[in-house]
Structure formats: structure tokens, C-alpha cells
């Protein structure tokens, strides 16, 4: 494995607020990431609204619009990659591969013909950057019986597993997922377990946008101003998703505003918006803690990453529910909580181009380890 070259990871989550890009170098063993530069590229005007509409309302979206969005997301991701290369002062000839997760608009791993659909043409990214691109990661796992998610646990193991401590890594993006890393997982990848626990920031962000016209509840202040509605919380926690055993994964196509409004409509008395936000914050914390209690009961340390790491109210509630476990952000171990997923897809690209597996069958339910995604060779268009 050539450790003198660089990889780029590109990631946009269910919040669709930015395409995160990171230039990364790994050691000779393919571990210990060194982040050279990072960049968050906002979507162009109107693109975020179009993607959110598509992710929740597939009916009525024309094939022409769908194809256009695929190319627009590819352009967006390419801009992020070019910007982060400029920051790192590296050229396309120094990049071994770009790992592009794409923008998920539909995730149906339990359908009759299972699939996970991400937009962001890898061919266009390759053309604009001059770098080869690895894309369409999730369907490689789905094709052999897996959920196609979560895919970050293999990376979590490579970076955070510890022979002396049982750990859990919690990634709170739009959807939250956990990776359980018992001490023996250092030597045994089969010891790793993980799952999507349910909503992370997605419902809180959607409710905030609907009532405050903001993309998110900064620092959880609006949630902190309300009171948890125990009846609404019980209704939400009773959803069938939480009773299903792992492996399991989910997305915005299931946990969305329509789902939330149905929960609220089932109540005899409608709570005020601030109390709904407080309840959503508790809902995320409770569902994460419940999964950790079930799948990682012996853990001693919980590491949190993703946008949810910045929500002080959510962090406070998690700390209470997870006590006496120690709660910390992944920055403690030199991987910035904001960039874990982008770095993970750089790592997955590195694995794929070297013919190495990137999934964890014990997490996704796939029949075997497999190299993830397809490789799109470099091209460069004249500008």
C-alpha cells in the first residue's frame, strides 16, 4: 500500500447543509489518518430544497429532474474536492482516489428489490477534478444481502478500537448510528457490531425549519427552552423500528415530518412547538442510549461525532442517560468530530482501490466482506 499519496473523502448527510471534504493521508497499514485540509462547500441556491423535496416526495419528480439533480450534486461535490485540494496545496496527480458518498435520496434495504440511492455523478466528479473516484458504496453491500448501512464501523474500528477498553462510537448526523467496539475487536473484526439507532438531527432540524425558519437549533437552545412531553415520547419510542433487531438501517424516507405529525396527531392534546423540540431532543438521546444498553452493555467509553456533537442540550441528555460511562468527542483521539465521516469515505476509497473490504458483515448483515463501490477513472474537461 502506497502511504505517500493522498485521498479525499466527500460526504453530505441528510441535513444537506454542506458537502464536507477532507484530504487525508494514511500510514502504511492504512490506519492513523492525518488530515491535511478540510472544506465545507454549501449547496448552490435551490439545490438543498430540491434534494429535500426529492428525498420525501419521489412521486411527481420527473426523470429529467432526477437526472439533472444527479449532475448538479456531482458539480457541488466536485467544487468541494477542488476547494479542499487548493487548501491542502496538492494536485490531482497526488490524489490516489476520491471517495464520494453522494447525497442519499432514498434508502430501501428491506424492499423486494433492495437498494440505496445516492445522487452525485462520480463520472462528473472525476471529469472536473482529474482524479479517479470511488462511488456507489452502499449497493455493493446490499447486493450480497446487507443493509448497505452503516458503513463507517470498519473505519471506526481501525481508528478507535482499543485493547484495554470497551468503546462505542456514536455518529449523530441526520440519522444516528452506533459502532460497538469491545476490546477484542482490535484483533477480531467479527466482534464489531453496529446499527442505525434512529433519528439524529433530522427531525429536530425539520421541526426547527418549519417553525423558526432556520436550518437547525443552534446548541439545542430551543429544545432546552421546552419541556419533554412524556406521552409524545412514549408514542415515538413505540415505533416498530426500535423493536427490530439489528442489522437495521433507516433514513429520512421513514423518519420525516409526516411521520412526526402523525405522532403528534395521535395525542389528545397538541403540545406547543418548543415542547415538541425538547421531546425530539430527548427522543434522539433515548433511542441512542437504548441501543447502547442493548448492544454495548459492557462499554466503558462513548465517543460522539457528527453535527450532534455540537448540540449541548443533546450532549447533556446523553451524558445523563449513559452514566456512569464516560462520554467524550472523538477529538480526544485526534479525529475532529466534524470530519469523521468525510475521513471515513477517504479510508473506504483507499480500501477499495487496494482491493480490500470496507464493510462489516456483523453490522450490515451482508454475506461476506466486500470491497465497496465502483471505480470511475480520472478525466479532465477543458475549462
N, C-alpha and C positions, 0 to 999 in steps of 0.2 A: 504494500500500500504506500503510495507516494504522499508523504506528510509535508512536502514543500509547497503544495498547491492549496488553493482556497476554494471554499464552497459558499454558495449563497442560499439562504432559506427565505422563502416568501410565504406569508400567511395572512389571511384575513378571516376573522371569526364571524360568528352570527350577528354581531353588532354592526358590522360593515362600516366601521368608523375610519379604518386606515388599512393599507397594505403594509404590514411590517416586514422589513427586510434586514437581514444580518449577514455580514461577511465573516466567515468563520474558518479557522484552521484547526485541525485535529492532530493529536500526536500520532506516532507511528502505529499504535494499536487501534486507532480510530476512536479514541476517547478524549477526555480532558479538552473540551473546546476552548479555544482562545478567540474571543470576539474582537475583530479589528474595527468594525464600524457598524452602526445601526441607523435605520431611517424609517420613519413612518410617513407614508405617502397617502394623503387624503384622497377620496374618490372625487372625480370631477362632478360638477353641478348636475344634479338629477340622477346620477348613477346609483347612489345609495337608495333613493326612493324606488327606483325601478327594480333593484335587486330584492328589496324587502317585499315589494308587491309580488314579484315572481315567486319568492320562497313561500308565500302564504296563499297565493291565488293563481295556481297554474292554469286553471280554466280561463279562456279568453285571451291568453297570451299567444300571439301568432308565432309560427315557426320563423318568420322573418325577424321578429323582435327578439326571439330567443337567440338566433344566430348572431344578430347584431350585438347583443349583450355579451356573448362569449368573446367576441373580438374586443369590445370596449374594456372588459375586465382584463384581457390579455395586454392591452395597451397600458392600463393602470398598473398592472404588476411589472411590466417592462420598465415603466418610469421609475418605480421603486427600486428595481435592480440597478438601473443605470445611476440613480442618485447615490445609492449606497456604495457602488464601485468608485464613484468620484470621491466620496468621503474617505474611503479606505486607500485611495490612490493606487488602485490596482486596475489592470486592463483585462479585457475579455480573454486574452491569451493566458492569463494567470488563474482563471477560474476553471476548475475541473468540471463543475456542474452546478446548475441552479436546481434546487428542489422547490417546486411550486405546488403548494397545496391546492390552490384555486379557491374560488368562492362557492361554498356549498349552497345550493338552492333546493335540493331535495335529497333526503336520506331515507331509503326504504329497504333496510336489510332483511325485513321479515315479509316482504311481498312475495307473491307467487314466483316472480322472476326478480330476485333481489338486486338492488343497485344503489349506488350513491353517486349523485350528480353534482359535479363542480364545474363552474364556468371559469374561463381564463385561458384561452388557447395557448398551449405550450409552444406550438409552432410559431405563433406570433411573438412570444417572448424570446424564443431562440433567434428569430429574424431580427428583432430590434436590438438585442444585446450582443449578438455574436457568440453566445455561449450555448453549449448543449444544455438541455433542460430535461429534468425528470418530472413527470406529472402523472395524474390519474392514479394516485397511490392506493386509494381505498378499494377500488374494484378488483385489484389483484387478490386481496384477502377475501373479498366476498365471493369471488369465483370458485374458491375452494372451501366454501361453507362458513366463512367467518362473517362477523358483523361489519367489518371494514372500519371499526372504531371501538374504543380509542386506539390510535396508532402511536401515541407518544410513550407508552410504558417501556418499550425496548430502550428508547433513549434515556428515560428516567433511570432505568437500571444501570446503564453504562456510566452515568454521572453521579447518581445519588445513593446507590446501594452501598451498604456498609457492613462489614463482617462482625462488628461489635454491637450494632444497634438495629432494631426493627424500625423501619420507617414507612411512612405513607406520604406520597406526593399528591397534592390536590391542585388541579388546574381549574381555575374559575374564569372561564370566558363566558360566552353566551350560554353554553351548556357546561356543566361542571363534570369533571371526571376525576377518578382517584386511581393511583397506582400503588399497590401494596407490595412493599419490598422487605420481606423478612431477611434476617441476617444471612441465611443460607442462599439467598438469591444472588449473592456475589459470585458464587460458583455454579449455581443451578438456575438457568433461566426459566425452568419449568415451575419454580417456586413463586414466580411473579403472578399476581392476579390484578385485575382492574376492571373498571366499568364506568359508563356514564351514569352519574347519580341522579341526573335530572336537570332542571333549570339552574343556571348560574346567575348571570346578569340579564339574561334575555327578557324575562318577564318584568323585572324591575326597570330595565331600560324602556321597554314598550309602554309601561304604565306611566313612567315619567314623561315620555314624549307625548302621550295622549293628554296629560293634564297640565304639565308645566312647559311644554314645547321645547324641552331640552333633550339632548341625546342620552343623558344619564343623570343619576342622582349623585352629585359630587360629594364624595366622602361619606355617603349614606346619611346626609343631614336630614333629608326629608323623611326617610324611614325612621330616624331617631326621634323625629317630632311626633310620630304617631304611636298608637298602641296596637299590639298584636290582637287580632280578632281570633279567639281560640276556635270558634265554630268554623270559620272560613279555613283556618289552618288544618283542622281535622278533615274537612272535606277534601282539601288538596292532597294531604298525605294519604288519603284513602284511595287515590287513583291507582288503577291496576298496574301501572308501570312499576311502582315501588314494591309490589308483591312478587314481581317476576324475578326469578333467579338470574344471575349472570351466566353466560355472557349476554350483555344487552347494551344497546346504544339508542340515542334519541336525538331530536333536533327541533328546530323552530316549526317544522311542519306539524308537530304534535303539541308542544308546549308553546302556545302563542296567545294573543289577546282574545281570540274566540274561545279558546279553552278556559282562560281566566274569567271571562264574562259569564260563561256557563256556570262556573263555580259560584260566582257572586249571585247570579240569578236564582240559584237554588236556596239562598238564605231567606229567612222570613223578614229580615231587616237588612237593608243595604248599608254597609259601613262607609264612612267618609273616605275620600281618596288617600289621605295621609295614613289612615289605619290600614288600608289595603297595602300601601307601600311597606309599612312596618311588618305586615304579615308576610309579604313576599320575601323580605329580607330574612325573616325567621324561617320561612319555608326552604330557602336555599341552604341556610345553615343546618336546619334539622335534617334535610334529606342527605346532605354530605355526611353529617355525623352518624346518621343511621347506617349508611353504607360502610363507614369505617368501623363502627361497632360490630357489624355483621361479618365483614371480610378481613379486617385487620385488628382483631381484638387484642393481639399481643404487642402492638406497636408502641413505641416509646416517644417517637418524634414525628410531628406532622409538618411538612414543608408546603407552603402555599405559593402559587404563582398565578400569572394571568391578571387581567384587569381587576378582578375581585380582591386582589391583594391590597389595593388602594382604598377599598371601602372600609373605613374604620369601624362603622357600625356592624357590618358583616363580620369583620375580623374579631370584634369584641364578642359577638354572639357565638362564633365558632370556638373561641378560646374557652368560653363558659361550658359549652356542650362537650368539648373534647377533654377537659381537665380530668385527671392530672397530667395528661400528655403535654409535652412541650410543643408549642406552636411557633413557627418562625417562617420567614420568607426565604425563598431559595437563594437570595443574595448572600446569605450566610455562607454558602458554599460556592461563591464566585460565579453564579449564573443569575444574571439580573432577571427578576420575576417577570418583567415586561417582555422579555425576549426569549423565554424558554421555548415556546412553540416554533418561532422562526428558526432558532438554532436546531431544534429537533428535525425540521424538514431539510435543513442543510445536512444533518447527520444521516437522515434516511436517503438522501440523494447520494451521499458518499457510499453508503452501504450498497445501493442498487448498482452504481457504475462499477463497483468492485465485485459484483456477483454474490453479495451477501444478503441474508434475510433481514427484514425490518419489522415483521410482525411478531406478536407473542400469541401463539395459539391458545394458551391458557387464559388469555384476556379476551380475544375476539371470537374464539370458538372455531377457528379455521382448522382444517385437517392437518396442516403441516406448516412449518416455517417457509416463507417465500420471499424472494426479492420483490419489492413493491414498485408498481408503476411502469410506465413506458418511457423510453429514452428518445428524445427529439433532438436531432443533430443540429449543430450550430449553423446559422446562416446570418448574413448581414445585408440589409437592404441599403441602397444608396439613399442618403438623406438630402 
